[in-house]
Amino acid sequence: MVGAGLAGSEAALAAAGAGVRVRLHEMRPVKMTPAHRSGNFAELVCSNSLGGEGEMQSKGLLQAELRSVGGAVVGAADASRLPAGNALAVERDEFSERVTRGVREHPLIEIVEGEVEAVPEGIAVIASGPLTSDALAADLARLTGSERLSFYDAAAPVIDAESINLEVAWRAGRYDQSADYLNCPFTKDEYLAFFGALEQARSHTPHDWEQLEFFEGCMPIEEIARRGVDTPRFGPMSPKGLDDPRTGRWPYAVAQLRQEDREGRLWSLVGFQTGLKWGDQKAVVNLIPGLENAEIVRYGVMHRNTYLNAPSVLDSTLALRADPRKFVAGVLAGTEGYLESAGTGWLAGTNAARLARGLAPLTPPAESMLGGLVRYLASANPKGFQPMNVNWALVPELPADVNPKTGKPRKLGKREKRPVMFRRGLDAFMAWAGEEAGVPVTPRAVPEHASDEVAALR
């Protein structure tokens, strides 16, 4: 296996858990990347959130599926979680240390440090991530006959809590949900001053970024602003559901911060991924009410993401069509998101182990979120293919309900159908994993501390 990020670590532990010996290659710390800070496995380089929890959330379903089969990444996330309302956020260093320890201590996993420049012979999982080395990417292109594609990803600034003005910022969640966020309110004049500074800072962006294609799910704030003065406040700076305690009304716009560490000393700006020069970043951040004297302990950075044109080269088992002994997982397979990397890593590792034991690789059921995702990767239109997050459109729609009064079909609303789709998908995945894939399944697929919505499923 190549790569010990979220996908590679999950793949290695899934294969080893099936009784197969694994050789795991990781180039860090021998060769570092522009985005990583350590040699730990599964290091989070962007947000510290693994997405929303609960039966209303597509990521909540994928979390539950992975919990049901003992997924290493979601298990480490549950053990390292921080308060974040209805999202699964983690203390990033604790999280990666847990995953690293699990991989390093497994008796069937051998770790080899150093860069891999060519696709290994035999059965292999390639999970080298968004910063795949040029040599390996070129060899993959040779093997698949497909040019590699790349987009740029960005991380948000992280703020020292002591430098946040709590006389301005207040704790709250949207619509009175769990108060796990700090909210910085803007008046119209403050917002326009902020936007003007962001617009000016953006003009210093290197010219070669101007033609880049950015992934919508991790769009830099300066690129969001490029679409118009109101775009940020109808996006990551939306004030909806946030009553300012000083006015009792929604502000004109809001910048939110999410807790980064267990002690609450570090907070990251939500939706403020950026590639601006550091001096410009500080000037823009200091125009956010409540962050006038903010100390930025980690600046936002932008880095390259490399991925394959999945529908041109991958089967729904995540095997390469050009060589079915090779599996691809994570961002390289055309996914976007931590959970998506973990899920495809688990499937690639499980299928590689099956192949090593003389069994055929499998695809999860279409009703499951993991099954919907890998089917999409294998069947999407290859023209203009972009990385994909999980979402409800990936799984089959429910049949129309019958109106008990008229006897005619009626379309279910989101709040009616999504819990049903959640239960349907989780049931289908657990039955498939236990009966077809032969993977041990736990009946309780949610942690004790999950949200009330999820806990109700127990």
N, C-alpha and C positions, 0 to 999 in steps of 0.2 A: 504494500500500500504506500502511496506517495502523498504526503501532506498530513500534518497533525493538527489541522484546524478543527472546527466543529464537525465537519463532514468526515474527515479522516479519522479523528478520534472515535467518533460514533461507529464508523465502519470497522475499525480495528477491534473495538470491544464487542461489537455484534458478532463478528467472525470468530473471535477467540471464545466468546460465550457459547458458540456452537461446537467448540472442541477442535477448531482448526488453528494450526500454528500460523502466526502472522509476523512478517517483517515489515516494520513501519519506518519509512524514510521521512525525515524532517530536516530541512536545510538550516533552520534557525537553531541555535545561535551562531552556527558557523558562518552563515550568510544571512544577514538581516534584510528586512524590506523597509521601504519608506514609511509604512504605517504601523509596524509592530514595535513594541517597546521592550519585549522580553523574549526569552526562549520557552516560555510556558505554552502548553498546548491549549487549543480552543480559546486563544486570547481574543477578547472583544475589542475591535478597533473602531467601531462606530458607536451607536447607541448602547445603553446597558439594558434595554428592554427586549424581551422575547415576545412581545405582542400582547394583545388583549386576551383575558381569560373569560370563560363562561360559555354557556350553550348558545349565546347569540353571536359568538365570534368564530370566524373560520379558523383563526389560529388557536382558539380554545379547543376546537375539535382535534387539530393536529397534536396539540399538547397532550390531550387525553389519549389519543391513539399511541403516542410514544410512551406515555406512562404505563399503559397496559402491557407493553412488552419490555418494560424495564429500561427504557432509553436512558443512556448515560447523561446526555446533555440536559434533558428536562429534569432528570433526577438531581443533577448538580445545581440547576437553577432553583428548584424547590428548596434545596438545602441552603442556598445563598441568597434568598430573596430579600428584597427591600420593599418598604411600603410604596405602592404606586397605584393606588386605586384599584381599578379592574385590569391592570396590566401586570405581567410577570416580569418585574425588573430585578436585577441582581447586583450584588457587590462584585464588581467585575474581577478583581484580583482573587478573591475567595473562590469565585466560580471557576476560573481557569486553573487555579491550584487544585481544586477538587477533581477536575477532569484529568489533569496531568498526573496526579497521584494514582487515580484509577487505572490509567493506561500503563504507567511505569511499573506498577506493582503486580500487573497481571502476568502469571507465569508463562502464558503462551504467546506473549508479545515481545519481540525483539526490536529494539529501537536503534536505528542507524542514523547518525547525524551527518549532514552534508547534502549538497545539491544533487538532484537526479536530473540528468541532462537528456535522457531518452526514456521512452515508455518501456518498462521492464518486460522481460519475456514471461510467458506463462500466464497464469491467472493473476490479475492485478486490479486494484481499485485506484483510479487517479482522482485525487481530491486535493489537488495542489492549490486550489483557491483562486481568489481574484488577482493575486499577485504572482501567478505562475511565472517561473523564470522564462526568459526568452528562448533558451535552448529547448526546454521541455515543450513549450508551446509550439515551437517550430516542428518538433518531432510529432506532436499530436496532429498538426496540420498535414504533415506528410502522410500519417497513417490514415486519417479520415478523408483526405482529398478535399478538405474544406479550409478556407481561410479562417483564421481566428478573428473574432470580433472583440471590441473592447469599448467600455464606457467608463466614465469617471465617477467615483464615489466620494462622498465627503463626510467628515465628522464635525460635530458641533463643539463650541468652546465649553470648557468646564470652569466653574466659578468657585472661589473660596467662600464658604458660607459666612464667615465673619465679615466679609466685605459687602454683603447684601444689606441694604437699608430696609429693615423690617417695619419701619414706620410707614413705608410706602408699599412694599410687597406684602401680600397676605396669603395665608394658607387656605386652600379650598380645592374642591374638585368640581367639575362641571355638574350643574343641576343637583347640587347638594350631595354628590357622591363623596366617597372617602376623601378627606382633606389631605391628600398626599403631595400636592403640588404647591409651589410658590408662584404667585401671580403678580406680574408687574403691569399696572394699568396705564394706558396712554389717553390723554386728551387728544382732540383732533390736531391741535397745534403741535403737541409733542410728537405725534405720529408723523406728521408731515416733515418735521425737522429731522426725525430719525430716517425717514425714507429718503430725504434729500442727501443725507450723509452716506447712506447705503448706495445710492445712485452714483455719487461722486467716487466712493471707494471702488465701486465696480469698474470704473473706467481705468483703474490701475491693473486690472486682471490681465495676465499675459495674453497676447493676441492669439496664440495658438489654441487657447481654450474656446475661442469664440465659435469655432466650427464643430465642437464636440457634441455628441449626443449624450444627454444625461438621463439616468433612469428616474422615472417619475416618482418612485417611492422614496428616493433619497436625494431630492432636488436641492441644490445649494440655495440658500436664502436670497443671494444676489441674482440667481437665475429666476426664482419665483418673482422677485421684484421687477425683473425685466419685462414681465408680462403686463405690468400696469400698476399704478399707485395703490389700487384697492386689492390687488391679488393677495398680498401677504395677510391682510386682515380678514379675508374670506378663506384663508388657508390656515397655516400654523399659528397666526396671530389673531384668530377669531375670538371675540369676547363672549360668544354664546354660552349661556348657562353659568356665567361667572358674575355674581352680584358683588360689586365693590362695597365692602362694609361701611365705607365713608359716605357713599351716596345712595346705596340701596338699588343702584342701577348697573346695567352692563356698561363697561367703559367703551371708548371708541375702538380700541384694540388692546390686546393683552399679549405679553411675552411670558411664557410659562417656563419654570425650571423643575427638573425632576431629580430626585435624590440619587447620587452616584455611589455612595459608600454607606456602610452600616451605621457609622456614627453621625451621619448627616453633615459632615464637614465639606463635602463636595457636591455641587449641583450643576447639571448640564442644561443648556438651553434647548428646549424641545422644538424640533423642526428648524433649527438654526445651523444646519450643516453648511459649511462654507469653505471656500478656497481662497478667501481674501488674504492679502499680505497681513502679517501680524499687527503691524502698526495701525493699519486701517481697521482691522477687527476690533482692536481695543477702543478706537475712537467711536465706532458704531455701537459697540456694547455699552459704552459709558453714556450713550444717549437714551438708553432704556431706563425709564423711571424706576428707581430702586437699585439700579446698578451704576449710579453715577461714579462711585469709587470702587467698582468691582475689580477684584484681582483675578486675572485669568491664569489658572494654574496649568491648563492645557489648551492650547489654541486649536481651532478647527484646522483640519488638513484635508487635502484632496489627493486621491491616489487612483491609480489605474485598476480597473477590474477587467479581467479577461474571461471570456466564456465561449463555448462552442455554439454553433447553430444547431441546437439540440434536435429539432425535427428532421434535419438532414442527416444526422449521424447516429442518433440514439434510438434504441428500442425502449418500450415501456418498462422493461426490467432494469433499465439503465446500462445495458450492455451496448458496446459499440457495434454497429452493424458490420463495420469493416473487420472486426475481430471480436467475436462474442465472448472471448475469454477476458476481455478488458471491460471494466465498469467505470463509469464516471459519476461523481457525486458533487454536491455543493454548488457554489457559484459557477464553477467551470461547466456544470451540466445545464446551465441556463436558469438557475433559481436565484431569487433575491430574498434575503432574510435569514436570520440565525436558525429559526425553527425549520425552515425549508432545507437548509444545509444539513441539519441534524437528521431530518427525516429521510432525505435521499442518501445520506451516509449510512443510516441504519439499513435501508433496503439494499444498497450496493454491497455492504459487508455481509448481510444475510445471504444474498444471492451468490456472492463469490464463494462463501463457505459451502453453499449447496452444490455449486459446480465442483468444488474440490472433493466433495463427498460422493460425486457421481449422480447428483440430482439436478433436475431442470430448474433454472431460475423462474421466479414467479412475479406476478404483478398484483398488488393489492386490489380489492374490489372497487368498482367505480364509485360506489356510494361513500367510500372513505375519502378523507381529505388527501391523504398521501396517494391513494390510488388515482384520484382526480388530477393531482399535480403531475404525476409521472406520465399519465396518459396524455395530458396536454403537451408535455415536453416532446413526446414522441409523435404527436399528430398535428401540432400547430402549423400554420402557414409559415414555411421557412423564409419567405420573402419579408424582410424587415423584422425578423424575429427579435424580440426583446425579452430580457429576464422576467420571470413571473413570480409574484408572491402567491400564497394560497388565498383563495376567495371562494365565496359560495357559488359563483358561476362555474366552478370547475367540477361540481358534482351534479348529478341529475336532479332536475326540478321535481317537486312533489306533484302527484296528480291533483287535479282540481277537487276541492271539497264540495260537498253537496249542501246547499242551503236548506235547513230543516223546514223552513216555512214554505218555500216555493218548490223544493225538490229539484232546483236547477243548480248546475255547477257554479261555484263562486271562487274567486281567486283569494288565496290566503294572504294575509299581511305578513310582514317580516316577523313580528313578535309572535305570531301564531306558528309559522312554518319552521323557523330556524331551530327552535328546540327539538322539533320532530326530526329535522334533518340531522341534528347533532346526534340524537339517540340512534337513528337509523345508521348513520355512518360509523359510530363507535361500535355498535353491535356487529355490523358487517365486518369491520376490521378485526375485532377480537375473535370472531368465529373463524375468519380466514387465517389469522395468525396461529390460532391453536390447532385447527383441524388440517389445514393445507400446508402451512409453512412449518408446522411442528415446533413453534416457539412457545415457551412457557408464558402464560398470560395470567395477570392478576385481575380478579373481578373488580377491585376498587381502582379505578383509573384516575382518581382525583385525590389530591392531598388533603389532609385535615384542615389546612389553613386556606383552602381555596375560597373563592367568593361564594356567597350564598346561592347564587344561580347554579354554580357547578356542584356545590355540596349537596344540593337537592337531588342530584342524580344517584347518590349513594344508596 
